[in-house]
Amino acid sequence: MAARRRFVPDFDPAYGDRALIDALDDIVIGRWQGVRDLLRDTGDDWGLRTHRIRLLAHAAAGSSATGIWRAAEPAGPDAAVLAAATEVVRVFHRAIAAGRGGGVDRDRLDLAVRSCLAAADLHPADPMPWVSLLTVARLYEGGVPHRELRRWWDEMRGRDPYNVEGHVQLLRYHSARWHGTHGRMYDFARDVAGASPPGSPLPVLVQIARAEEYRHVCDAAQGRAVRGLDQHWKHELAVVEIRRTWERWILWRTDGPVAPQEIGELNYLTHAACYAGLRQEACGLFQLLGTRAAHLPWAYTGDAAEQFTRWRTQVGATP
């Protein structure tokens, strides 16, 4: 009898999106034509487009591809949108290198904002420039004025009211790690979850908020024991909210493979179900994921690959 093949999680950030993988490979060697074709073919599938541009921007941050593309097509809307998203990633890289939020020149932040606003002018229907603005807003000391933040939020929602990435960025803005509190973050997540349409992944914002709180508490503790943290994932409200997300998202989703742009959020729900002891739900979620793993939030509670593999076996999802 042949030995059973050892399960290995796949941490490919494109989650099997072959066209995106090819475009990411092009960026590495400084080519932009494949990226142009990918974004053209993506059209106005805003969720997929946002996911693709986010990953392309991370790859392009260390490449000259976007600059070459903009020079070749200075009036190209897709080139402008990707260039603005790339500038935001580069600013975050500077912030990380300097320590969260510190050492980022205000003029550089303002330049990123202007790039996003210019991209929005060139591609008026696209929510991505506004998602990029909600992202860079975190890096301003003290945040951005409420009126300005509200305008960026309204502009994004006016183009794509259920854009998951935009909601995640504002959730993080409202977190205690950045410019809010745990309470404000949860209020935002629960309000969005309650107003989202059946089948939307947006209810998982509550589980993302729980992971953000856990990370913030652990970072602040600096290795010290935190009273009650062992109940963080499995107290009554946490369990109830996982089941609500399951009922509003998973039970209403259409049959078939999970779209690449939803795999990251599905990992958050799977992680929460595992730690809450919801074995049946976790098993079903692992079956939907297959091998497609995301580093977050598994890395918040240990080694991501070990966590994903161990929990998958523990809940009985291994064939």
Secondary structure, 3 states (H helix, E strand, C coil): CCCCCCCCCECCCCCCCHHHHHHHHHHHCCCCHHHHHHHHHHCCCHHHHHHHHHHHHHHHCCCCHHHHHHHHCCCCHHHHHHHHHHHHHHHHHHHHHHCCCCCCCHHHHHHHHHHHHHHHHHCCCCCHHHHHHHHHHHHCCCCCCHHHHHHHHHHHHHHCCCCHHHHHHHHHHCCCCCCCCHHHHHHHHHHHHHHCCCCCCHHHHHHHHHHHHHHHHHHHHCCCCCCCHHHCCCCHHHHHHHHHHHHHCHHHCCCCCCCHHHHHHHHHHHHHHHHCCCHHHHHHHHHHHCCECCHHHHHHHCCHHHHHHHHHHHCCCCC
